[in-house]
Amino acid sequence: MSQPLLPWDSPEDANYPQLVWRSKLDDIYLIEVRHTNGCGGKLFVFDHNNNDQEIFSMDVDLLYGAILGPDVDDVQEWQEKVLDFIDNTYNKQ
């Protein structure tokens, strides 16, 4: 199980080379996408109310390798996957 690359209260503009995208949801969930190789990455969701425990991860593709940051289509797909997991799996446990 992984831990977030940056603590919950890190500044939004914190620069971390491996981090492609980071977001918070409902003041409970911390979402990170990390660059793993060329055009690949890994999406992580952490539950901040549970000591930032990893609750979900999956491999993702990064359009153009996210050289200049995440593509808006990628971000939209990640958001949809995270919401689906939280609403339809995690919160139903």
C-alpha positions as CSV (number, residue, x, y, z in Angstrom):
1,M,0.0,0.0,0.0
2,S,1.2,3.4,-0.9
3,Q,1.0,6.7,0.9
4,P,0.5,10.1,-0.7
5,L,3.6,11.7,-2.3
6,L,2.7,15.0,-0.6
7,P,0.9,15.5,2.7
8,W,-2.7,16.5,2.7
9,D,-1.9,20.1,3.6
10,S,0.8,20.7,1.1
11,P,0.4,23.7,-1.1
12,E,-1.5,23.0,-4.3
13,D,1.4,24.3,-6.4
14,A,4.0,22.0,-4.7
15,N,6.4,20.8,-7.3
16,Y,7.1,17.1,-7.3
17,P,8.5,15.6,-10.5
18,Q,6.7,12.2,-10.3
19,L,3.3,13.9,-9.6
20,V,1.2,14.5,-12.7
21,W,-2.1,15.6,-11.0
22,R,-3.4,16.0,-7.5
23,S,-6.9,16.8,-6.2
24,K,-9.0,16.6,-3.1
25,L,-12.6,15.4,-3.1
26,D,-15.2,16.2,-0.4
27,D,-12.4,17.1,2.1
28,I,-12.0,13.3,2.6
29,Y,-10.3,11.9,-0.4
30,L,-6.9,12.7,-1.8
31,I,-6.3,11.7,-5.5
32,E,-2.9,11.5,-7.1
33,V,-1.7,10.5,-10.5
34,R,1.9,9.6,-10.7
35,H,4.1,9.2,-13.7
36,T,5.5,5.7,-14.0
37,N,7.0,5.5,-17.5
38,G,6.8,7.0,-20.9
39,C,3.0,7.4,-21.4
40,G,2.0,5.5,-18.3
41,G,0.9,6.5,-14.9
42,K,-0.8,5.2,-11.8
43,L,-3.9,6.7,-10.2
44,F,-4.2,6.5,-6.4
45,V,-7.1,7.4,-4.1
46,F,-6.4,7.9,-0.3
47,D,-8.9,8.2,2.5
48,H,-7.7,11.2,4.6
49,N,-10.2,10.3,7.4
50,N,-8.5,6.9,7.7
51,N,-4.8,8.1,8.0
52,D,-4.4,8.6,4.3
53,Q,-4.9,4.9,3.6
54,E,-4.8,3.9,0.0
55,I,-8.2,2.7,-1.0
56,F,-7.9,2.5,-4.8
57,S,-5.3,2.4,-7.5
58,M,-5.1,1.6,-11.1
59,D,-2.8,2.0,-14.1
60,V,-3.7,4.9,-16.4
61,D,-2.5,6.2,-19.8
62,L,-1.0,9.7,-20.0
63,L,-1.8,11.4,-23.2
64,Y,1.5,12.7,-24.7
65,G,3.2,11.4,-21.5
66,A,1.9,14.5,-19.6
67,I,5.0,16.4,-20.6
68,L,3.3,19.7,-20.0
69,G,0.9,18.5,-17.4
70,P,-2.2,16.4,-17.6
71,D,-4.5,16.5,-20.6
72,V,-8.0,17.7,-19.8
73,D,-9.5,14.5,-21.3
74,D,-7.3,12.5,-19.0
75,V,-8.3,14.5,-16.0
76,Q,-12.0,14.0,-16.9
77,E,-11.5,10.3,-17.2
78,W,-9.7,10.1,-13.9
79,Q,-12.4,12.1,-12.1
80,E,-15.1,9.8,-13.5
81,K,-13.2,6.6,-12.4
82,V,-12.7,8.0,-8.9
83,L,-16.3,9.1,-8.5
84,D,-17.5,5.7,-9.7
85,F,-15.3,3.9,-7.3
86,I,-16.2,6.1,-4.3
87,D,-19.9,6.2,-5.0
88,N,-20.5,2.6,-6.2
89,T,-17.9,0.6,-4.3
90,Y,-16.2,2.3,-1.4
91,N,-19.2,4.0,0.2
92,K,-21.3,0.8,-0.1
93,Q,-19.0,-1.3,2.0
